[in-house]
Amino acid sequence: MNDANFPPISRRVQAIAVSATKAMAQEAARIGGCVSLGQGVPSFATQPAVVDEVIRTLRNHPASGKYTLQTGLPELRRRIARALREERGVEIDPESEICLTVGAMEGLLATLLTLVDQGDEVILPSPTYASYIEQIHLAGGVPVYAPLTADWGLDLEAVRRAVTPKTRALMLCNPGNPTGNVFTNAEVLALCDLAMERNFVVVVDETYDYLVYDGRTPLSPLALPQCRNHVVCVSSLSKKYALTGWRIGWVTAAQGLMAQIMKVHDAATICAPTPSQHAALAALDADPAWLAECRRQLRRRRELCCRRLDDLRDFFSYVDPRGAFYVMARYLFSDAPSHQVATQLLHGAGVIAIPGGCYGLGGEGHLRLSFGGEEAEINEAFDRIAGWLQAGKKR
């Protein structure tokens, strides 16, 4: 940035960019009339019972509009600890090993700022979530990509080759955004063993842990006592309970590491929004049938998205998504970079898709498609894509 009308901007900020997800949505808003297979937001509204409970709390408890402890409401930390024990087999101390954050994103950034100094390296099995890349740059670190296999599995030897004396962390989303993959328990354990051997930290984003289509919920490495000092797990209720706008998540880590992460959290935000913490508590205690119905609908949408891609097999190939609500579709109709293809699709068909190149090594040549939207929107998007592709064949 060289505009003389502005003061100097830090190198760390100049090194990062707005995510392609946001950029595509902004361009679509300028065009108008677009449908989205882009941003990873489930279509479900926040449960009415959760909204009602937050309203009741705000009306009846004046402290619900004030700061909480930096780590968050004690009763919410205890409730999350109980859920982790019952659902994931993880035993944590809610007093010293969990901190409520402003969504998982703040938890991830606070963790990186704790672990990474200028020039330190962070390994990313890739394709990876695009914001990890920008957060590493913001922390002054260097992303190091370790390619996934052709079916989006872990290539442990590629990860091992990527480790150097400068390696401070490895970041993993499991189940995966953008690929929809689910790393096996053996793969997670192998990464933890490597982290202990080479003295770095495995940072696992477990935001989508509730959404696995085939098989069991993946292993949380915090359930492995021997790994505790080399693991940080970050999670969120945003996608699971349709609380994306409420901005509530958490970090779990061993007490010594958490004490350091807390310094960053305190300096950045003081505490997560108090009304959102009450929303999280209400969601965790709500009728489980609501979540079961959300899973059922997302399974139907996955099947629909895959069926529509199968109908376009001359134009796309893909690996079946086993978790989350994304599929990385390789396009076969163009050799152009993914950003160019996504832009052409947006302007030509009015469909938002995210260019795979923004997800790091292995993502180029793909478009990330989200099937979190309503079935009617998914069908409309694929109808438009099919028409656009057929029109292109005739030109």
ROKOL-702087 format. One record per residue (C-alpha): x, y, z; residue in one letter. Coordinates in pm, whole numbers, plus 50000, padded with zeros to 5 digits. Layout:
BEGIN
XYZA;...
! end
This chain:
BEGIN
500005000050000M;501745031849878N;499025058049889D;500625089450035A;497305099250193N;497545070350439F;500065063550715P;502185032050684P;500314999250725I;501944970450912S;503594943050710R;501524917050892R;498294932650767V;499644938050418Q;500464900650412A;496844889750453I;493764891850233A;490004891050275V;488824855150239S;487574844049899A;484324833550065T;483594869450166K;484924883849839A;482644861749628M;479634870749843A;480414907749808Q;480674904749431E;477434885049420A;475684912449619A;476844937649361R;475494916149074I;472204906949245G;469934877149190G;472574850849272C;472144817649450V;474834803449675S;476814771649703L;479464792949872G;479554803750232Q;479454775950488G;476344786250678V;473544761350748P;470134774450649S;468534766450985F;467364794651211A;468444796351574T;466024775151775Q;463084795351909P;463624779552252A;467164793452257V;466004828252155V;463254827652418D;465684817052691E;468134844852604V;465334870752609I;464144857652947R;467684859053084T;468294894452958L;465034906353113R;465404889053448N;469124889553519H;470864923553488P;474314907253490A;473514890353157S;474414922852981G;477764926653157K;481204910953125Y;481704875453245T;484974861353371L;487544861253091Q;487204823553061T;483394825953041G;480394816453250L;481354788653495P;478094770253432E;478724770453055L;482274757953096R;480994729853318R;478274721553064R;480774719852777I;483094698352987A;480204674653051R;479374672952680A;483014665952591L;483134638052847R;479864622052735E;480264626652358E;484024625652300R;485524607952599G;487514639252689V;488164647553054E;488984684353109I;489014707453407D;486374734253336P;488164758153572E;491564758053403S;491444740053066E;488644757152874I;488054792852761C;484974806452585L;485924827052278T;484334848852011V;483644819651782G;486204793251694A;488034819051482M;489174839351782E;490204807451959G;492314796851660L;493974830751628L;494674833252002A;496274798851984T;498504808051689L;499554840951848L;500544820652154T;502594794851963L;504104813051667V;506914838651648D;508104856851336Q;509354831551083G;508054800751266D;506364774251054E;502884759051075V;502094727650876I;498794726150690L;497624692950542P;496104707350228S;493634716650088P;492964734250416T;490604760450555Y;491604793150390A;491464814350706S;494154792850870Y;496544805750605I;495714842250675E;495874837151053Q;499344821751024I;500504851850821H;498924875351075L;500884858151353A;504084863151154G;504374826351069G;504974807050749V;502394782150617P;503984749450506V;501714727650295Y;501654689750316A;499434676050036P;496584652650116L;496124620849916T;493904619249608A;490914609649823D;491714636950079W;493344613350329G;496404621650538L;499804616250379D;501824611050695L;505124609350509E;504394643050344A;503704657450690V;506884642250829R;508914657250545R;507384691250617A;508604691850979V;511684713251040T;513334728451350P;511094758851289K;507844739051308T;505664751151594R;502244737351505A;500094717351266L;496504728151200M;493784703551113L;490034706451057C;488324673551139N;485764667550990P;487184688450714G;486464721950559N;486854724750257P;487104688050156T;484384671250363G;486934645050467N;487144627850807V;490594618250929F;490724583751086T;491604577751449N;494864561851336A;495754592851135E;495024615951430V;497074593951664L;499984593251417A;500004631251402L;500034633451781C;502904608551802D;504854629551552L;504094661251746A;505464645952065M;508504632651882E;509334666151717R;507934689151989N;505194708851814F;501474713651884V;498574698251691V;495754723851669V;492494706451582V;489394725351471D;486464703551576E;483664726751466T;482004699651253Y;482474670551492D;478714665151511Y;478354659051139L;479794625951020V;477784606750761Y;479504573050766D;481064559451081G;481694574151423R;482654608751540T;486434611651494P;488844608251783L;489554639951975S;493274639852059P;492474655452396L;491094621252488A;494684608152479L;496344616752813P;499854612252676Q;499224639352413C;497744666552634R;500754689952630N;500954688552250H;497294694052159V;494904723552143V;491304717152038C;489034745051920V;485304742151866S;482144761851814S;478374759851832L;478004781651521S;477254754051272K;475924727751510K;473214749351666Y;472774776151396A;474484802551609L;476844816651347T;475914852751420G;476074848051796W;479854842751776R;480514817152047I;483234790652057G;485904777152289W;489484765352325V;490504734852528T;494114728052623A;496264716552912A;496384741453198Q;499894754653131G;499194761452765L;495734775452835M;497214800853077A;499254815152790Q;496384814752538I;494304833152796M;496704862652784K;495924867852415V;492194862752465H;492134888352748D;494084913952545A;491884909152239A;488304905552364T;488154903852748I;485394877852719C;482974862352474A;479634880952444P;477604873452754T;474204869852579P;475854845552336S;477154824952625Q;473614822052755H;472484811952405A;475134784652402A;473994771752740L;470374770952622A;471334753152298A;473284726052480L;470294719452705D;467674720952427A;465654692052288D;468134668652107P;465454661151847A;466174695151687W;469794686051622L;468814651551495A;466474667751241E;469234691351126C;471524661551070R;468804643650877R;468234673350649Q;471954678350589L;472304641550496R;469514646450239R;471244677350104R;474524658450076R;472794631449873E;471154657949654L;474414676349590C;476234644249500C;473374633249275R;473444666349089R;477214664049050L;476834628648916D;474464642448653D;477334665648549L;480034638748549R;481334650948214D;482134684248381F;483034675748742F;484614648348950S;484634647049329Y;485344626449639V;482264617549844D;482114640750147P;482074620350468R;481584649450708G;480704686450736A;478674700950446F;481194707250171Y;482444690049859V;485544699149660M;484504694549298A;487274692149038R;486154709448720Y;486944691348395L;485724717548149F;488494743248184S;492224746748245D;491784781848387A;492664790348747P;489904783948996S;489384820749078H;488734827648709Q;486334798048680V;484444808248995A;484154843848866T;482884831848528Q;480344809648702L;479214838648918L;478754862748628H;477534836948377G;475174816548591A;474644837548903G;475974809549126V;478424815149411I;481164788849447A;484494792949620I;487714789449417P;489684759549538G;493004777149494G;492394797649809C;492604765650017Y;496274760149951G;498184731949787L;495924707049611G;492934730349597G;493614745749257E;491454731648979G;488514727449219H;485484746649338L;484294742949697R;480544737849704L;478504739950023S;475284720350061F;474254738050380G;471454756850202G;467864746950141E;467214719349886E;465414743749658A;468494766349652E;470804736949581I;468594725749292N;468354761049155E;472124764749168A;472734732148983F;470034740148727D;471844772448653R;475254755448640I;473924728948399A;472404755248173G;475594775848176W;477744745648091L;475454734547810Q;475404769547666A;479194769747676G;479354737147479K;477274752747202K;479494783347168R;
! end
